[in-house]
Amino acid sequence: MKVKVTENCMGDRRCNDLCPEVFEYDEDQLKSIVKVDEVPEEYKVLVRQAAEECGADAIIIEED
């Protein structure tokens, strides 16, 4: 699974709170970014939850 954060990100940091192993907040861009190329198996459920809860629909998941 791959994940990306689009320009629609509002920077509310909910994804960072849910899964800091995958998402982090970029202070320069004022939005969340993805820290990994491939989402580790143990974080896939949290990444899907983050995408579902994203108010801006800014998290895009690409399944393998």
N, CA, C and O atoms as a GROMACS GRO file, in nm:
protein
  256
    1MET      N    1   0.084  -0.118   0.000
    1MET     CA    2   0.000   0.000   0.000
    1MET      C    3   0.088   0.124   0.000
    1MET      O    4   0.188   0.131   0.072
    2LYS      N    5   0.049   0.219  -0.082
    2LYS     CA    6   0.114   0.350  -0.082
    2LYS      C    7   0.010   0.454  -0.045
    2LYS      O    8  -0.110   0.434  -0.067
    3VAL      N    9   0.056   0.564   0.012
    3VAL     CA   10  -0.036   0.670   0.053
    3VAL      C   11   0.027   0.804   0.022
    3VAL      O   12   0.149   0.820   0.028
    4LYS      N   13  -0.057   0.901  -0.012
    4LYS     CA   14  -0.007   1.037  -0.032
    4LYS      C   15  -0.108   1.137   0.022
    4LYS      O   16  -0.227   1.106   0.035
    5VAL      N   17  -0.059   1.255   0.053
    5VAL     CA   18  -0.143   1.364   0.101
    5VAL      C   19  -0.146   1.469  -0.009
    5VAL      O   20  -0.041   1.514  -0.055
    6THR      N   21  -0.266   1.507  -0.051
    6THR     CA   22  -0.281   1.602  -0.160
    6THR      C   23  -0.274   1.747  -0.109
    6THR      O   24  -0.263   1.772   0.011
    7GLU      N   25  -0.281   1.838  -0.203
    7GLU     CA   26  -0.279   1.982  -0.172
    7GLU      C   27  -0.403   2.025  -0.095
    7GLU      O   28  -0.406   2.135  -0.040
    8ASN      N   29  -0.505   1.939  -0.090
    8ASN     CA   30  -0.629   1.972  -0.018
    8ASN      C   31  -0.612   1.971   0.134
    8ASN      O   32  -0.701   2.014   0.207
    9CYS      N   33  -0.498   1.921   0.181
    9CYS     CA   34  -0.475   1.908   0.325
    9CYS      C   35  -0.497   2.042   0.396
    9CYS      O   36  -0.443   2.145   0.355
   10MET      N   37  -0.578   2.038   0.503
   10MET     CA   38  -0.607   2.157   0.581
   10MET      C   39  -0.515   2.171   0.701
   10MET      O   40  -0.520   2.271   0.773
   11GLY      N   41  -0.429   2.071   0.723
   11GLY     CA   42  -0.333   2.079   0.832
   11GLY      C   43  -0.391   2.060   0.970
   11GLY      O   44  -0.336   2.113   1.067
   12ASP      N   45  -0.501   1.986   0.982
   12ASP     CA   46  -0.558   1.966   1.115
   12ASP      C   47  -0.483   1.860   1.198
   12ASP      O   48  -0.507   1.845   1.317
   13ARG      N   49  -0.394   1.788   1.134
   13ARG     CA   50  -0.301   1.695   1.198
   13ARG      C   51  -0.367   1.570   1.256
   13ARG      O   52  -0.305   1.500   1.335
   14ARG      N   53  -0.489   1.543   1.220
   14ARG     CA   54  -0.557   1.423   1.270
   14ARG      C   55  -0.482   1.297   1.227
   14ARG      O   56  -0.467   1.204   1.306
   15CYS      N   57  -0.435   1.293   1.103
   15CYS     CA   58  -0.362   1.175   1.056
   15CYS      C   59  -0.231   1.157   1.133
   15CYS      O   60  -0.190   1.044   1.161
   16ASN      N   61  -0.168   1.268   1.168
   16ASN     CA   62  -0.045   1.261   1.246
   16ASN      C   63  -0.072   1.200   1.383
   16ASN      O   64   0.009   1.122   1.434
   17ASP      N   65  -0.184   1.237   1.444
   17ASP     CA   66  -0.220   1.183   1.574
   17ASP      C   67  -0.253   1.034   1.565
   17ASP      O   68  -0.216   0.956   1.654
   18LEU      N   69  -0.321   0.995   1.458
   18LEU     CA   70  -0.360   0.855   1.442
   18LEU      C   71  -0.241   0.765   1.410
   18LEU      O   72  -0.231   0.655   1.464
   19CYS      N   73  -0.152   0.811   1.325
   19CYS     CA   74  -0.043   0.724   1.280
   19CYS      C   75   0.085   0.805   1.256
   19CYS      O   76   0.122   0.829   1.141
   20PRO      N   77   0.152   0.846   1.363
   20PRO     CA   78   0.273   0.925   1.347
   20PRO      C   79   0.389   0.848   1.283
   20PRO      O   80   0.488   0.908   1.242
   21GLU      N   81   0.376   0.717   1.273
   21GLU     CA   82   0.478   0.637   1.207
   21GLU      C   83   0.476   0.657   1.055
   21GLU      O   84   0.574   0.630   0.987
   22VAL      N   85   0.363   0.704   1.003
   22VAL     CA   86   0.346   0.723   0.859
   22VAL      C   87   0.334   0.870   0.820
   22VAL      O   88   0.388   0.913   0.719
   23PHE      N   89   0.263   0.949   0.903
   23PHE     CA   90   0.237   1.089   0.871
   23PHE      C   91   0.313   1.182   0.965
   23PHE      O   92   0.332   1.151   1.082
   24GLU      N   93   0.356   1.296   0.912
   24GLU     CA   94   0.412   1.400   0.997
   24GLU      C   95   0.372   1.536   0.941
   24GLU      O   96   0.338   1.549   0.823
   25TYR      N   97   0.376   1.636   1.027
   25TYR     CA   98   0.336   1.770   0.986
   25TYR      C   99   0.458   1.847   0.939
   25TYR      O  100   0.560   1.852   1.007
   26ASP      N  101   0.446   1.906   0.822
   26ASP     CA  102   0.554   1.987   0.765
   26ASP      C  103   0.524   2.134   0.796
   26ASP      O  104   0.431   2.192   0.740
   27GLU      N  105   0.603   2.192   0.884
   27GLU     CA  106   0.581   2.331   0.926
   27GLU      C  107   0.601   2.431   0.812
   27GLU      O  108   0.540   2.538   0.811
   28ASP      N  109   0.686   2.397   0.716
   28ASP     CA  110   0.710   2.487   0.603
   28ASP      C  111   0.592   2.487   0.506
   28ASP      O  112   0.551   2.593   0.457
   29GLN      N  113   0.538   2.369   0.479
   29GLN     CA  114   0.427   2.358   0.384
   29GLN      C  115   0.291   2.375   0.452
   29GLN      O  116   0.189   2.393   0.384
   30LEU      N  117   0.290   2.371   0.585
   30LEU     CA  118   0.167   2.382   0.665
   30LEU      C  119   0.066   2.274   0.627
   30LEU      O  120  -0.054   2.300   0.617
   31LYS      N  121   0.117   2.152   0.608
   31LYS     CA  122   0.030   2.038   0.580
   31LYS      C  123   0.102   1.911   0.622
   31LYS      O  124   0.223   1.911   0.647
   32SER      N  125   0.027   1.805   0.629
   32SER     CA  126   0.086   1.676   0.662
   32SER      C  127   0.153   1.616   0.540
   32SER      O  128   0.113   1.642   0.426
   33ILE      N  129   0.256   1.537   0.566
   33ILE     CA  130   0.326   1.467   0.459
   33ILE      C  131   0.342   1.321   0.500
   33ILE      O  132   0.325   1.285   0.616
   34VAL      N  133   0.376   1.238   0.401
   34VAL     CA  134   0.396   1.096   0.425
   34VAL      C  135   0.545   1.070   0.442
   34VAL      O  136   0.627   1.117   0.363
   35LYS      N  137   0.580   0.994   0.546
   35LYS     CA  138   0.721   0.969   0.578
   35LYS      C  139   0.775   0.841   0.515
   35LYS      O  140   0.897   0.819   0.517
   36VAL      N  141   0.690   0.756   0.460
   36VAL     CA  142   0.734   0.626   0.410
   36VAL      C  143   0.694   0.607   0.263
   36VAL      O  144   0.597   0.666   0.216
   37ASP      N  145   0.769   0.523   0.192
   37ASP     CA  146   0.733   0.490   0.055
   37ASP      C  147   0.622   0.386   0.051
   37ASP      O  148   0.527   0.397  -0.026
   38GLU      N  149   0.636   0.285   0.134
   38GLU     CA  150   0.537   0.178   0.146
   38GLU      C  151   0.487   0.175   0.290
   38GLU      O  152   0.566   0.183   0.384
   39VAL      N  153   0.357   0.164   0.307
   39VAL     CA  154   0.300   0.158   0.442
   39VAL      C  155   0.325   0.018   0.499
   39VAL      O  156   0.282  -0.081   0.439
   40PRO      N  157   0.392   0.008   0.613
   40PRO     CA  158   0.412  -0.122   0.676
   40PRO      C  159   0.278  -0.187   0.712
   40PRO      O  160   0.182  -0.118   0.745
   41GLU      N  161   0.274  -0.317   0.704
   41GLU     CA  162   0.150  -0.393   0.728
   41GLU      C  163   0.081  -0.353   0.858
   41GLU      O  164  -0.042  -0.339   0.861
   42GLU      N  165   0.158  -0.334   0.964
   42GLU     CA  166   0.098  -0.306   1.094
   42GLU      C  167   0.030  -0.168   1.104
   42GLU      O  168  -0.041  -0.141   1.201
   43TYR      N  169   0.050  -0.082   1.004
   43TYR     CA  170  -0.010   0.052   1.007
   43TYR      C  171  -0.120   0.072   0.903
   43TYR      O  172  -0.179   0.180   0.895
   44LYS      N  173  -0.148  -0.029   0.824
   44LYS     CA  174  -0.246  -0.013   0.715
   44LYS      C  175  -0.386   0.022   0.766
   44LYS      O  176  -0.455   0.105   0.706
   45VAL      N  177  -0.428  -0.040   0.875
   45VAL     CA  178  -0.561  -0.012   0.930
   45VAL      C  179  -0.568   0.135   0.975
   45VAL      O  180  -0.668   0.202   0.949
   46LEU      N  181  -0.465   0.184   1.041
   46LEU     CA  182  -0.463   0.323   1.087
   46LEU      C  183  -0.459   0.421   0.971
   46LEU      O  184  -0.521   0.527   0.978
   47VAL      N  185  -0.388   0.387   0.864
   47VAL     CA  186  -0.382   0.474   0.747
   47VAL      C  187  -0.519   0.482   0.680
   47VAL      O  188  -0.563   0.588   0.637
   48ARG      N  189  -0.587   0.368   0.672
   48ARG     CA  190  -0.723   0.369   0.615
   48ARG      C  191  -0.817   0.452   0.701
   48ARG      O  192  -0.901   0.526   0.649
   49GLN      N  193  -0.804   0.441   0.833
   49GLN     CA  194  -0.886   0.520   0.924
   49GLN      C  195  -0.856   0.669   0.906
   49GLN      O  196  -0.948   0.751   0.903
   50ALA      N  197  -0.730   0.703   0.893
   50ALA     CA  198  -0.693   0.844   0.872
   50ALA      C  199  -0.755   0.897   0.743
   50ALA      O  200  -0.804   1.010   0.740
   51ALA      N  201  -0.754   0.817   0.638
   51ALA     CA  202  -0.813   0.860   0.511
   51ALA      C  203  -0.963   0.880   0.524
   51ALA      O  204  -1.019   0.976   0.471
   52GLU      N  205  -1.030   0.789   0.596
   52GLU     CA  206  -1.174   0.801   0.616
   52GLU      C  207  -1.211   0.924   0.698
   52GLU      O  208  -1.313   0.987   0.673
   53GLU      N  209  -1.128   0.956   0.796
   53GLU     CA  210  -1.158   1.067   0.888
   53GLU      C  211  -1.108   1.202   0.839
   53GLU      O  212  -1.137   1.305   0.901
   54CYS      N  213  -1.034   1.204   0.730
   54CYS     CA  214  -0.980   1.330   0.678
   54CYS      C  215  -1.093   1.417   0.626
   54CYS      O  216  -1.160   1.382   0.528
   55GLY      N  217  -1.114   1.532   0.690
   55GLY     CA  218  -1.221   1.622   0.652
   55GLY      C  219  -1.204   1.684   0.514
   55GLY      O  220  -1.302   1.725   0.452
   56ALA      N  221  -1.082   1.691   0.467
   56ALA     CA  222  -1.054   1.751   0.336
   56ALA      C  223  -1.041   1.645   0.226
   56ALA      O  224  -1.015   1.679   0.111
   57ASP      N  225  -1.060   1.518   0.261
   57ASP     CA  226  -1.039   1.408   0.165
   57ASP      C  227  -0.904   1.421   0.097
   57ASP      O  228  -0.893   1.401  -0.024
   58ALA      N  229  -0.802   1.453   0.174
   58ALA     CA  230  -0.669   1.481   0.119
   58ALA      C  231  -0.576   1.360   0.121
   58ALA      O  232  -0.464   1.368   0.072
   59ILE      N  233  -0.622   1.248   0.177
   59ILE     CA  234  -0.536   1.129   0.185
   59ILE      C  235  -0.580   1.030   0.078
   59ILE      O  236  -0.694   0.984   0.076
   60ILE      N  237  -0.488   0.998  -0.011
   60ILE     CA  238  -0.513   0.906  -0.121
   60ILE      C  239  -0.436   0.776  -0.096
   60ILE      O  240  -0.315   0.779  -0.073
   61ILE      N  241  -0.507   0.664  -0.100
   61ILE     CA  242  -0.446   0.533  -0.078
   61ILE      C  243  -0.438   0.461  -0.212
   61ILE      O  244  -0.535   0.458  -0.288
   62GLU      N  245  -0.322   0.403  -0.239
   62GLU     CA  246  -0.303   0.320  -0.357
   62GLU      C  247  -0.273   0.179  -0.308
   62GLU      O  248  -0.166   0.153  -0.252
   63GLU      N  249  -0.368   0.089  -0.329
   63GLU     CA  250  -0.349  -0.050  -0.286
   63GLU      C  251  -0.256  -0.121  -0.382
   63GLU      O  252  -0.251  -0.090  -0.501
   64ASP      N  253  -0.181  -0.217  -0.329
   64ASP     CA  254  -0.089  -0.296  -0.412
   64ASP      C  255  -0.164  -0.389  -0.504
   64ASP      O  256  -0.102  -0.462  -0.582
   0.00000   0.00000   0.00000
